[in-house]
Amino acid sequence: MITKEKPQVRVKEKEESFSGISIRSFLGVFVMLFAILIFCGSLSYFIPQGAYQRVDDKILLDTYTSGDVKGISFLKVFTAPIRVFASSDALTIIMISVFLLVMNGIFNILEKTGGIKVFIVSIMNRLRDKGGPVVCISVLIFMLFGSLFGMFEELVTLLPLIVVFMLSMKMDTMVGLGACLMAACFGFSTAITNPFSVGTAAQYANIPASSGVWLRIVFFVIVYLVLCAFLMIYLKKIELNPAYSPTYELDLKKRENLKIEQDFDSAQKQKVFRVYAAFFAIQGVVLFAIAFIRSISGFAIPILAASFLISGIISGVIVTKKFGKTIKCFINGATAMLPAVALIAIASSVKLVMDESGIIDTVTHFILNMLVGKGKFVTILLIYALILFLQLFIGSASAKIFLVMPIVLSVTNALGISPQLVILTYCMADGFTDVILPTNPVLLIGLSMAKVSYLKWLKWTWKLQLLLFVISVLVLLFGVAIGY
């Protein structure tokens, strides 16, 4: 099944850009979030104000008092996304927004200078003679990038290269999709230090990003083994019967038209590889330090942002030898993330409106009354279901955190459920469905790049998704049982 040749390849194929957010996706999420904002403002005209007494931000269950119905001015509702930057949550919102801009700016430098492509493809070419396990090694690389650094869309730009790589080893397009698109998504979902989910949620919950990391690592390992087993079983089937592949006919044509040529600029590739290997090594050291040095773990977001910014720009300048070009790439990437910052502002303004109208504790009281006596197991599964539902309409991980965490954390704190378990629940519900929901633009673009229909993809992956759903629920119930 595996060939022994090790050519350095360059694929002549158009690649889609994944930087930023498409206008269609942005407008869809914008309308949904603004509708929620208006709805929450309207609630103040129908439900009374209320308040709990708190100790160290933890609700005292028997202290709720109810007040009068007093509607909030709709001028305040419509201006909330601007006023939120002067609210008590302003520092957190600004810090996370700047962090997102920096990360996307640096990722754009990596993408435009070929850093991600050269780094991953060079590793895969060096592993070409490892036989079947090369698939599992490829999955590990993509999952680690997603889990540690929150990279998903950036990795999917490599899909044409990975598909060609797998085809050249007598595998098929579906294996390429599994080892790239699926692995990147599953890595993002099994977040260990993913700054866009774990980092943002931990900052909001005011706990170190490294807190509770051991169960996230266990979950990462479980999902990694499941995905590897899925792909290896599938490879065994197409090895015995190539026609079993859903893309058998398509792959015959792809192999006929495959354009692979020797890359003569090996010296430049080696330079790029060494520079970005050093870059990722530095980030790995920083993540390790944040995880194990308590005195700095509370400053994970600014430390990681500074590390990415400084080492990323230096790496870009070394590769391009042009400071201006590197800064331009950074600015373009950061600018492309501005719509996400706007979505975060709208999502976080929901809490501001509910605070100003005095109904956030009223809503929390209503939810607590439904959940008290139901147990922690039911509560955590309901939170999981809520985030899964929101995932249908709101793809932005950071926006959903600012939307749901104010009430979810209040409820779970009152019921004795740790924020670490809430963060794990959020990551599980936020990510896996990105590669099965037809509303996700990254999935649709990825499938179009691979020339695979959504129905074929759904038929190929639905059992795996069902298995991961069951595993996720079991891990959550385990977390509740041990008091994680």
C-alpha positions in Angstrom: 0.0 0.0 0.0 2.9 2.3 0.7 5.5 3.3 -1.8 9.2 3.9 -0.9 9.9 7.0 -3.0 10.4 10.2 -1.1 10.0 13.0 -3.7 9.7 16.6 -2.4 6.4 17.7 -4.0 4.7 20.9 -5.0 1.1 20.6 -6.0 -0.2 23.0 -8.7 -3.7 23.5 -7.4 -5.7 26.5 -6.4 -6.0 26.9 -2.6 -8.9 28.7 -0.8 -8.1 31.3 1.7 -9.5 30.7 5.2 -8.4 33.9 6.8 -11.1 35.8 8.6 -14.8 35.3 8.3 -16.9 35.3 5.1 -19.5 38.0 4.8 -22.3 35.5 4.6 -21.2 33.7 7.8 -20.6 37.0 9.6 -24.1 38.3 8.7 -25.8 35.1 9.8 -24.1 35.1 13.2 -24.5 38.9 13.6 -28.3 38.7 13.0 -28.6 35.7 15.4 -26.7 37.4 18.2 -28.4 40.7 17.7 -31.8 38.9 17.9 -30.7 37.3 21.2 -29.6 40.8 22.4 -33.0 42.3 21.6 -34.8 39.4 23.1 -33.0 39.7 26.4 -33.7 43.4 26.5 -37.4 42.7 25.8 -37.5 40.2 28.8 -37.0 43.2 31.1 -40.5 44.3 30.2 -42.1 41.0 31.3 -40.1 39.5 34.2 -39.2 41.2 37.5 -35.8 42.3 38.6 -34.1 40.0 41.1 -30.9 39.5 43.0 -28.9 36.8 44.8 -26.4 37.4 47.6 -22.9 36.2 46.7 -19.7 35.1 48.4 -16.6 35.1 46.2 -18.9 35.2 43.1 -20.7 32.1 44.3 -24.5 32.3 44.6 -26.1 31.6 48.0 -29.1 29.6 46.9 -31.6 30.7 49.6 -31.0 34.4 49.3 -32.9 35.3 46.1 -35.1 38.4 46.4 -37.6 39.6 43.7 -38.3 43.2 42.7 -40.4 45.1 40.2 -40.7 44.8 36.4 -38.7 47.7 34.9 -38.0 47.7 31.2 -34.6 48.8 30.0 -34.4 51.6 27.4 -33.9 50.2 23.9 -31.3 52.9 23.3 -29.2 51.1 25.9 -29.9 47.8 24.2 -28.7 49.1 20.8 -25.7 50.9 22.2 -24.7 48.0 24.4 -22.1 46.5 22.0 -20.2 49.8 22.2 -20.8 50.5 25.9 -19.6 47.0 26.8 -16.0 48.2 26.3 -16.5 50.5 29.3 -18.2 47.9 31.5 -16.8 45.8 34.3 -16.0 43.1 31.8 -14.1 45.5 29.5 -10.6 44.5 30.4 -11.4 40.8 29.7 -13.1 41.6 26.4 -10.3 43.9 25.2 -7.6 41.5 26.3 -9.2 38.6 24.4 -10.0 40.7 21.4 -6.4 41.9 21.1 -5.3 38.3 21.6 -7.5 37.1 18.7 -6.2 39.9 16.5 -2.5 39.0 17.3 -3.0 35.3 16.8 -4.7 35.7 13.4 -2.1 38.2 12.3 0.7 35.7 13.1 -1.2 32.8 11.6 -1.5 34.9 8.4 2.3 35.4 8.4 2.7 31.6 8.7 0.3 31.0 5.9 1.5 33.6 3.4 5.2 32.8 3.9 4.6 29.1 3.5 5.5 28.3 7.1 2.6 26.0 7.9 2.8 24.2 4.5 6.5 23.7 4.5 6.6 22.6 8.2 3.9 20.0 7.9 4.7 18.7 4.4 8.4 18.4 5.2 7.5 16.3 8.3 5.2 14.1 6.2 7.8 13.6 3.5 10.3 12.5 6.0 7.7 10.0 7.3 6.8 8.7 3.9 8.8 5.4 4.4 7.1 4.6 7.7 4.3 2.5 6.1 0.8 2.5 7.4 1.5 4.3 10.7 2.2 7.5 8.6 -1.5 8.1 8.7 -1.6 8.0 12.5 1.5 10.3 12.7 -0.2 12.7 10.3 -3.3 12.7 12.4 -1.3 13.4 15.5 0.5 16.4 13.9 -2.8 18.0 12.8 -4.6 17.2 16.1 -1.7 18.7 18.1 -1.8 21.9 16.1 -5.5 22.2 16.7 -5.4 21.2 20.4 -2.4 23.3 21.5 -2.6 26.4 19.2 -6.3 26.4 18.1 -5.5 26.1 14.4 -8.3 24.7 12.2 -9.0 26.8 9.1 -5.3 27.5 8.6 -4.6 23.7 8.5 -7.4 23.0 6.1 -5.7 25.1 3.5 -3.2 22.2 3.3 -6.0 19.8 2.3 -5.0 19.6 -1.5 -1.4 18.8 -0.5 -2.4 16.1 2.0 -4.9 14.5 -0.5 -2.1 14.3 -3.1 0.3 13.0 -0.5 -2.1 10.1 0.4 -2.9 9.4 -3.3 0.8 9.1 -4.0 1.0 6.4 -1.4 -1.9 4.4 -2.9 -4.5 5.6 -0.4 -7.5 7.6 -1.3 -9.1 11.1 -0.9 -11.1 10.1 2.2 -8.0 9.2 4.1 -6.6 12.7 3.1 -9.8 14.3 4.4 -9.6 12.2 7.6 -5.9 13.0 8.3 -6.3 16.7 7.6 -9.8 18.2 7.8 -11.1 15.8 10.5 -7.9 15.6 12.5 -7.6 19.4 12.6 -11.2 19.7 13.8 -10.9 16.9 16.4 -7.7 18.5 17.7 -9.6 21.9 18.1 -12.3 20.0 19.9 -10.1 18.0 22.2 -8.5 21.2 23.4 -5.6 21.0 25.8 -4.4 24.6 25.7 -6.4 25.8 22.6 -6.3 29.6 23.3 -9.6 30.2 21.4 -11.7 27.9 23.6 -9.8 26.8 26.7 -7.8 30.1 27.0 -10.8 32.4 26.4 -13.1 30.4 28.7 -10.5 30.1 31.5 -9.9 33.9 31.3 -13.6 34.5 31.6 -13.9 32.0 34.5 -10.9 33.6 36.2 -9.0 30.3 36.5 -5.6 29.3 35.0 -5.8 27.8 31.5 -3.8 24.8 32.9 -6.3 24.0 35.5 -7.8 20.6 35.0 -5.6 19.9 32.0 -5.1 16.2 32.9 -8.6 15.2 31.9 -8.4 17.2 28.7 -5.2 15.3 27.8 -6.9 12.0 28.5 -9.8 13.0 26.3 -7.3 14.0 23.5 -5.6 10.6 23.7 -8.9 8.8 23.5 -10.1 10.7 20.5 -6.8 10.3 18.8 -6.8 6.5 19.2 -10.4 6.4 18.0 -9.7 8.4 14.9 -6.6 6.4 14.1 -8.5 3.1 14.5 -11.2 4.4 12.3 -8.8 5.3 9.5 -6.7 2.1 9.8 -9.8 -0.1 9.7 -10.9 1.8 6.6 -7.5 1.5 5.0 -7.5 -2.3 5.6 -10.9 -2.5 3.8 -9.8 -0.5 0.7 -6.5 -2.5 0.6 -8.6 -5.7 0.3 -11.1 -4.1 -2.1 -10.1 -0.7 -3.6 -13.6 -0.3 -5.0 -14.9 0.0 -1.4 -13.6 3.6 -1.4 -16.4 6.2 -1.9 -14.0 8.1 -4.1 -12.6 5.1 -6.1 -13.6 6.4 -9.5 -12.7 10.0 -8.6 -9.3 8.9 -7.4 -8.5 7.0 -10.6 -9.0 10.3 -12.5 -7.0 12.3 -9.9 -4.1 10.0 -10.3 -4.1 10.3 -14.0 -4.1 14.1 -13.7 -1.8 14.3 -10.7 0.8 17.0 -11.2 3.8 16.4 -9.0 7.2 17.9 -9.7 10.5 18.0 -8.0 11.0 21.1 -5.9 14.5 22.5 -6.7 14.3 25.2 -4.1 15.3 22.8 -1.3 17.6 25.3 0.4 14.8 27.8 0.9 12.5 25.1 2.2 15.1 23.9 4.7 15.5 27.5 5.9 11.7 28.0 6.3 11.4 24.6 8.1 14.1 25.4 10.6 12.8 28.9 11.3 9.2 27.8 11.9 10.3 24.6 13.8 12.1 27.0 16.2 8.9 29.2 16.3 6.7 26.3 17.3 9.3 25.0 19.7 9.3 28.4 21.5 5.5 28.3 21.7 5.6 24.8 23.1 8.0 25.9 25.8 5.8 28.9 26.6 2.7 26.7 26.9 4.6 24.3 29.1 5.7 27.1 31.4 2.2 28.5 31.6 0.9 25.1 32.5 3.4 24.3 35.3 4.5 27.7 36.7 1.7 28.9 39.0 2.9 32.4 39.3 2.4 33.1 35.6 -0.5 30.7 34.8 -3.0 33.5 35.5 -1.5 35.6 32.7 -1.7 32.9 30.0 -3.5 35.1 27.4 -1.1 38.1 27.5 2.0 35.9 27.7 0.9 33.7 24.8 0.0 36.7 22.7 3.3 38.4 23.4 5.2 35.2 22.6 3.3 34.7 19.3 3.7 38.4 18.3 7.4 38.7 19.0 8.6 35.3 17.7 6.1 35.3 14.8 7.2 38.7 13.4 10.9 37.8 13.9 10.3 34.5 12.1 8.5 36.2 9.3 11.3 38.8 8.8 14.0 36.0 8.8 12.0 34.1 6.1 11.0 37.0 3.9 14.0 39.3 4.6 11.4 42.1 4.4 10.1 43.8 7.6 7.5 45.8 5.7 6.1 42.7 4.0 5.9 40.8 7.3 4.1 43.7 9.0 1.7 43.9 6.1 0.9 40.2 6.4 0.3 40.7 10.1 -2.0 43.7 9.6 -4.0 41.9 6.9 -4.5 38.9 9.2 -5.4 41.0 12.2 -7.8 43.1 10.1 -9.5 39.9 8.9 -10.3 39.0 12.5 -12.1 42.3 13.2 -15.6 40.8 12.4 -15.0 38.2 15.1 -14.2 41.0 17.6 -17.6 42.6 16.6 -19.4 39.4 17.3 -17.7 39.1 20.7 -18.8 42.6 21.5 -22.4 41.8 20.7 -22.3 38.5 22.5 -20.8 40.0 25.6 -23.3 42.9 25.5 -26.1 40.4 26.3 -24.8 40.1 29.8 -24.5 43.9 30.1 -28.1 44.4 29.1 -29.3 41.7 31.5 -27.2 43.2 34.3 -28.4 46.8 33.6 -32.1 45.6 33.5 -31.6 43.6 36.7 -32.9 40.3 35.3 -29.7 38.2 35.0 -30.3 36.8 38.5 -34.0 36.3 37.8 -33.1 34.1 34.8 -30.5 32.3 36.8 -33.1 31.7 39.6 -35.5 30.3 37.1 -32.9 27.9 35.7 -31.7 26.9 39.2 -35.3 26.1 40.2 -35.5 23.7 37.3 -32.2 22.1 38.0 -32.1 21.8 41.8 -32.7 18.2 42.7 -32.0 17.0 39.1 -28.4 16.3 39.9 -25.0 17.3 38.4 -25.2 14.6 35.7 -28.4 16.1 34.2 -27.1 19.6 34.5 -23.9 19.0 32.7 -25.7 17.1 29.9 -28.2 20.0 29.5 -25.3 22.4 29.2 -23.7 20.1 26.6 -27.0 20.0 24.7 -27.4 23.8 24.9 -24.0 24.5 23.3 -24.6 21.8 20.7 -27.8 23.7 19.7 -26.1 27.1 19.6 -23.4 25.5 17.4 -26.1 25.2 14.7 -26.3 29.0 14.4 -23.1 30.4 16.0 -19.8 29.0 14.8 -17.5 31.4 16.6 -16.1 29.7 19.7 -15.2 33.0 21.4 -18.6 34.5 20.7 -20.5 31.6 22.2 -18.3 31.7 25.3 -19.3 35.4 26.0 -22.9 34.5 25.2 -23.4 31.5 27.5 -20.8 31.6 30.2 -22.3 34.4 32.4 -25.4 32.3 33.3 -23.9 28.9 32.8 -21.0 29.6 35.3 -23.4 31.2 37.8 -25.6 28.1 37.7 -22.8 25.5 37.8 -21.0 27.3 40.6 -24.2 27.3 42.7 -24.7 23.6 42.0 -21.1 22.7 42.9 -19.9 22.0 39.3 -16.4 23.1 38.6 -15.6 25.6 35.9 -13.0 23.1 34.6 -15.8 20.6 33.8 -17.8 23.4 32.2 -14.9 24.3 29.9 -14.4 20.6 29.0 -18.1 20.4 28.2 -17.9 23.6 26.1 -15.0 22.3 24.0 -16.7 19.0 23.3 -19.9 20.6 22.2 -18.3 23.4 20.2 -16.0 21.4 17.9 -16.8 18.0 16.6 -19.9 19.0 14.7 -17.8 21.4 12.6 -17.1 18.5 10.3 -20.6 17.2 10.0 -23.0 20.2 10.1 -23.7 21.4 6.5 -24.0 25.0 7.9 -20.2 25.1 8.5 -18.5 26.9 5.7 -15.1 25.4 6.4 -16.5 21.9 5.9 -18.2 22.8 2.6 -15.1 24.5 1.3 -12.9 21.5 2.3 -15.2 19.0 0.6 -15.3 21.1 -2.5 -11.5 21.3 -2.6 -11.4 17.5 -2.3 -14.3 17.2 -4.8 -16.3 15.0 -2.4 -20.1 15.4 -2.0 -21.6 16.1 1.4 -23.8 13.0 1.3 -20.7 10.8 0.7 -19.0 12.5 3.6 -22.0 12.1 5.9 -22.3 8.4 5.0 -18.6 7.9 5.7 -18.4 9.8 9.0 -21.8 9.5 10.8 -20.9 6.4 12.8 -17.7 8.0 14.0 -19.5 11.1 15.0 -22.1 9.0 17.0 -19.3 7.1 18.7 -17.6 10.4 19.7 -20.9 11.7 21.0 -21.2 8.6 23.3 -17.5 8.9 24.4 -18.0 12.6 25.1 -21.0 11.9 27.3 -19.2 9.1 29.2 -16.2 11.3 29.8 -18.4 14.1 31.1 -20.3 11.7 33.4 -16.9 10.4 34.6 -15.8 14.0 35.3 -19.0 14.6 37.4 -18.5 11.3 39.3 -14.9 12.0 40.4 -15.7 15.7 41.2 -13.4 17.0 38.4 
